[in-house]
Amino acid sequence: MIRENSARTIVFVSLFAALTVIGTMIKIPMPTGAFAHLGNAVLLLAVLLLGYTKGSLAGGLGFMIFDILNGYAAEAPYFLLESFVVGAFAYGGFLLYKKNPTHVWQLIVIGSLTGLGKLLMTQLKNTVLFVFLGNDLSTAFIAAAAKLPASLINVVTTIIIVALLYFPLKRILKR
């Protein structure tokens, strides 16, 4: 995690928020109408490198800015909340290794736990959305599950990117 210094902290939270916006703009369209993107990888890196609160805030702000700029403003508050929930899954995995993963396989475990949080939040959000649209709970749950492939691709992509970038970024930030 970065050394404590308020100006440095603000810069890094802002940097990771901007990188989240950029990562989310790199969209891979899915047949379900959703899209896979690289923003979740930035969120996970932010939590691992900045800590739970600052990392989740950076990712959440980045997702909110992306949503507001791209016509999804109504969903922006949800993604701030989701960033903190998914960030908690990430940080829980991080704590398994005493905040110091030393092997790629440990990052894969952390990424998998983070992905589980993302998939649960996506399923919950989409189920609630389909219920509000007039579907009964079982139909809404099934319809929501049909949208999970994009999130699953996000999870796998996130794990790969974090496994490649975490150790080099950690060394850079320790300077």
C-alpha positions as CSV (number, residue, x, y, z in Angstrom):
1,M,0.0,0.0,0.0
2,I,1.1,3.6,-0.6
3,R,2.8,5.6,2.1
4,E,0.6,8.0,4.0
5,N,0.7,11.6,2.8
6,S,-2.5,13.5,2.1
7,A,-1.4,15.0,-1.2
8,R,0.1,11.7,-2.4
9,T,-3.1,9.9,-1.4
10,I,-5.3,12.4,-3.3
11,V,-3.2,12.0,-6.4
12,F,-3.3,8.2,-6.3
13,V,-7.1,8.0,-5.6
14,S,-7.6,10.5,-8.5
15,L,-5.2,8.5,-10.7
16,F,-7.0,5.2,-10.0
17,A,-10.4,6.9,-10.5
18,A,-9.2,8.2,-13.9
19,L,-7.8,4.7,-14.8
20,T,-11.1,3.1,-13.9
21,V,-12.9,5.5,-16.3
22,I,-10.5,4.7,-19.1
23,G,-10.6,0.9,-18.3
24,T,-14.4,0.9,-18.4
25,M,-14.3,2.7,-21.7
26,I,-12.5,-0.2,-23.2
27,K,-15.7,-2.2,-23.9
28,I,-16.1,-5.6,-25.3
29,P,-19.8,-6.0,-26.3
30,M,-21.7,-9.1,-25.3
31,P,-24.7,-10.7,-27.0
32,T,-26.8,-10.0,-23.9
33,G,-26.5,-6.2,-24.4
34,A,-24.0,-5.9,-21.5
35,F,-20.3,-5.4,-22.1
36,A,-17.1,-6.6,-20.6
37,H,-14.5,-4.0,-19.7
38,L,-11.2,-3.5,-17.8
39,G,-12.5,-1.2,-15.1
40,N,-12.9,-4.0,-12.6
41,A,-9.2,-4.8,-12.9
42,V,-8.4,-1.2,-12.0
43,L,-10.7,-1.4,-9.0
44,L,-9.0,-4.6,-7.7
45,L,-5.5,-3.1,-8.2
46,A,-6.6,0.1,-6.4
47,V,-7.9,-1.9,-3.4
48,L,-4.7,-3.9,-3.3
49,L,-2.4,-0.9,-3.7
50,L,-4.3,1.8,-1.9
51,G,-6.2,-0.1,0.7
52,Y,-9.9,-0.9,1.1
53,T,-11.4,2.5,1.6
54,K,-9.2,4.5,-0.8
55,G,-9.2,1.8,-3.4
56,S,-12.9,1.3,-3.3
57,L,-13.5,5.0,-3.4
58,A,-11.2,5.4,-6.4
59,G,-13.0,2.6,-8.3
60,G,-16.4,3.8,-7.3
61,L,-15.7,7.4,-8.4
62,G,-14.3,6.1,-11.7
63,F,-17.4,4.0,-12.4
64,M,-19.6,6.9,-11.4
65,I,-17.8,9.3,-13.7
66,F,-18.0,6.8,-16.5
67,D,-21.7,6.3,-16.0
68,I,-22.5,10.0,-15.9
69,L,-20.5,10.7,-19.1
70,N,-22.0,7.7,-21.0
71,G,-25.7,8.0,-20.3
72,Y,-26.0,5.7,-17.3
73,A,-26.3,8.4,-14.6
74,A,-29.2,6.6,-13.0
75,E,-26.9,3.7,-12.2
76,A,-24.0,5.7,-10.9
77,P,-24.9,5.6,-7.2
78,Y,-25.3,1.8,-7.4
79,F,-21.8,1.4,-8.8
80,L,-20.3,3.4,-6.0
81,L,-22.0,1.1,-3.6
82,E,-20.9,-2.0,-5.6
83,S,-17.3,-0.8,-5.6
84,F,-17.3,-0.9,-1.8
85,V,-19.0,-4.3,-1.6
86,V,-16.7,-5.9,-4.3
87,G,-13.8,-4.0,-2.7
88,A,-14.6,-5.7,0.6
89,F,-14.4,-9.2,-1.1
90,A,-11.0,-8.1,-2.5
91,Y,-9.8,-6.9,0.8
92,G,-11.0,-10.0,2.5
93,G,-8.9,-12.0,0.1
94,F,-6.0,-9.6,0.6
95,L,-6.2,-10.2,4.4
96,L,-5.9,-14.0,3.9
97,Y,-2.3,-13.3,2.9
98,K,-1.7,-10.7,5.6
99,K,-1.8,-7.8,3.0
100,N,1.2,-9.2,1.3
101,P,0.6,-11.7,-1.5
102,T,3.9,-13.1,-2.7
103,H,2.8,-15.5,-5.5
104,V,0.6,-15.2,-8.6
105,W,-1.6,-18.0,-7.3
106,Q,-2.5,-15.9,-4.3
107,L,-3.5,-13.1,-6.6
108,I,-5.7,-15.6,-8.5
109,V,-7.4,-16.5,-5.2
110,I,-7.9,-12.8,-4.3
111,G,-9.2,-12.2,-7.8
112,S,-11.6,-15.2,-7.6
113,L,-13.0,-13.9,-4.3
114,T,-13.4,-10.5,-5.8
115,G,-15.1,-12.0,-8.8
116,L,-17.5,-13.9,-6.6
117,G,-18.5,-10.5,-5.0
118,K,-18.9,-9.0,-8.5
119,L,-21.1,-11.9,-9.7
120,L,-23.2,-11.8,-6.6
121,M,-23.8,-8.1,-6.8
122,T,-24.6,-8.3,-10.5
123,Q,-27.1,-11.1,-10.0
124,L,-28.7,-9.2,-7.2
125,K,-28.9,-5.9,-9.1
126,N,-30.3,-7.6,-12.2
127,T,-32.8,-9.7,-10.3
128,V,-34.2,-6.6,-8.5
129,L,-34.3,-4.8,-11.8
130,F,-36.3,-7.5,-13.5
131,V,-38.7,-7.8,-10.5
132,F,-39.3,-4.0,-10.7
133,L,-40.0,-4.5,-14.4
134,G,-42.9,-6.8,-13.5
135,N,-41.4,-10.3,-13.5
136,D,-42.0,-12.8,-10.7
137,L,-38.9,-13.6,-8.6
138,S,-38.0,-16.9,-10.3
139,T,-38.3,-15.5,-13.8
140,A,-36.3,-12.4,-12.7
141,F,-33.6,-14.6,-11.3
142,I,-33.3,-16.6,-14.4
143,A,-33.3,-13.5,-16.7
144,A,-30.6,-12.0,-14.5
145,A,-28.5,-15.1,-14.7
146,A,-28.6,-14.9,-18.5
147,K,-26.7,-11.6,-18.2
148,L,-23.8,-13.1,-16.1
149,P,-21.5,-14.1,-19.0
150,A,-20.3,-10.6,-19.5
151,S,-19.5,-10.4,-15.7
152,L,-17.8,-13.7,-15.9
153,I,-15.6,-12.5,-18.7
154,N,-14.9,-9.4,-16.6
155,V,-13.8,-11.6,-13.7
156,V,-11.4,-13.7,-15.8
157,T,-10.0,-10.7,-17.5
158,T,-9.6,-9.0,-14.1
159,I,-7.7,-11.9,-12.6
160,I,-5.3,-12.1,-15.6
161,I,-4.6,-8.3,-15.6
162,V,-4.1,-8.1,-11.9
163,A,-1.8,-11.2,-11.9
164,L,0.4,-9.4,-14.5
165,L,0.4,-5.9,-13.1
166,Y,0.2,-6.2,-9.3
167,F,3.9,-7.0,-8.5
168,P,5.4,-4.4,-10.9
169,L,3.0,-1.7,-9.7
170,K,3.7,-2.6,-6.0
171,R,7.4,-2.1,-6.6
172,I,6.9,1.2,-8.3
173,L,4.6,2.5,-5.5
174,K,7.0,1.6,-2.8
175,R,9.5,4.2,-4.1
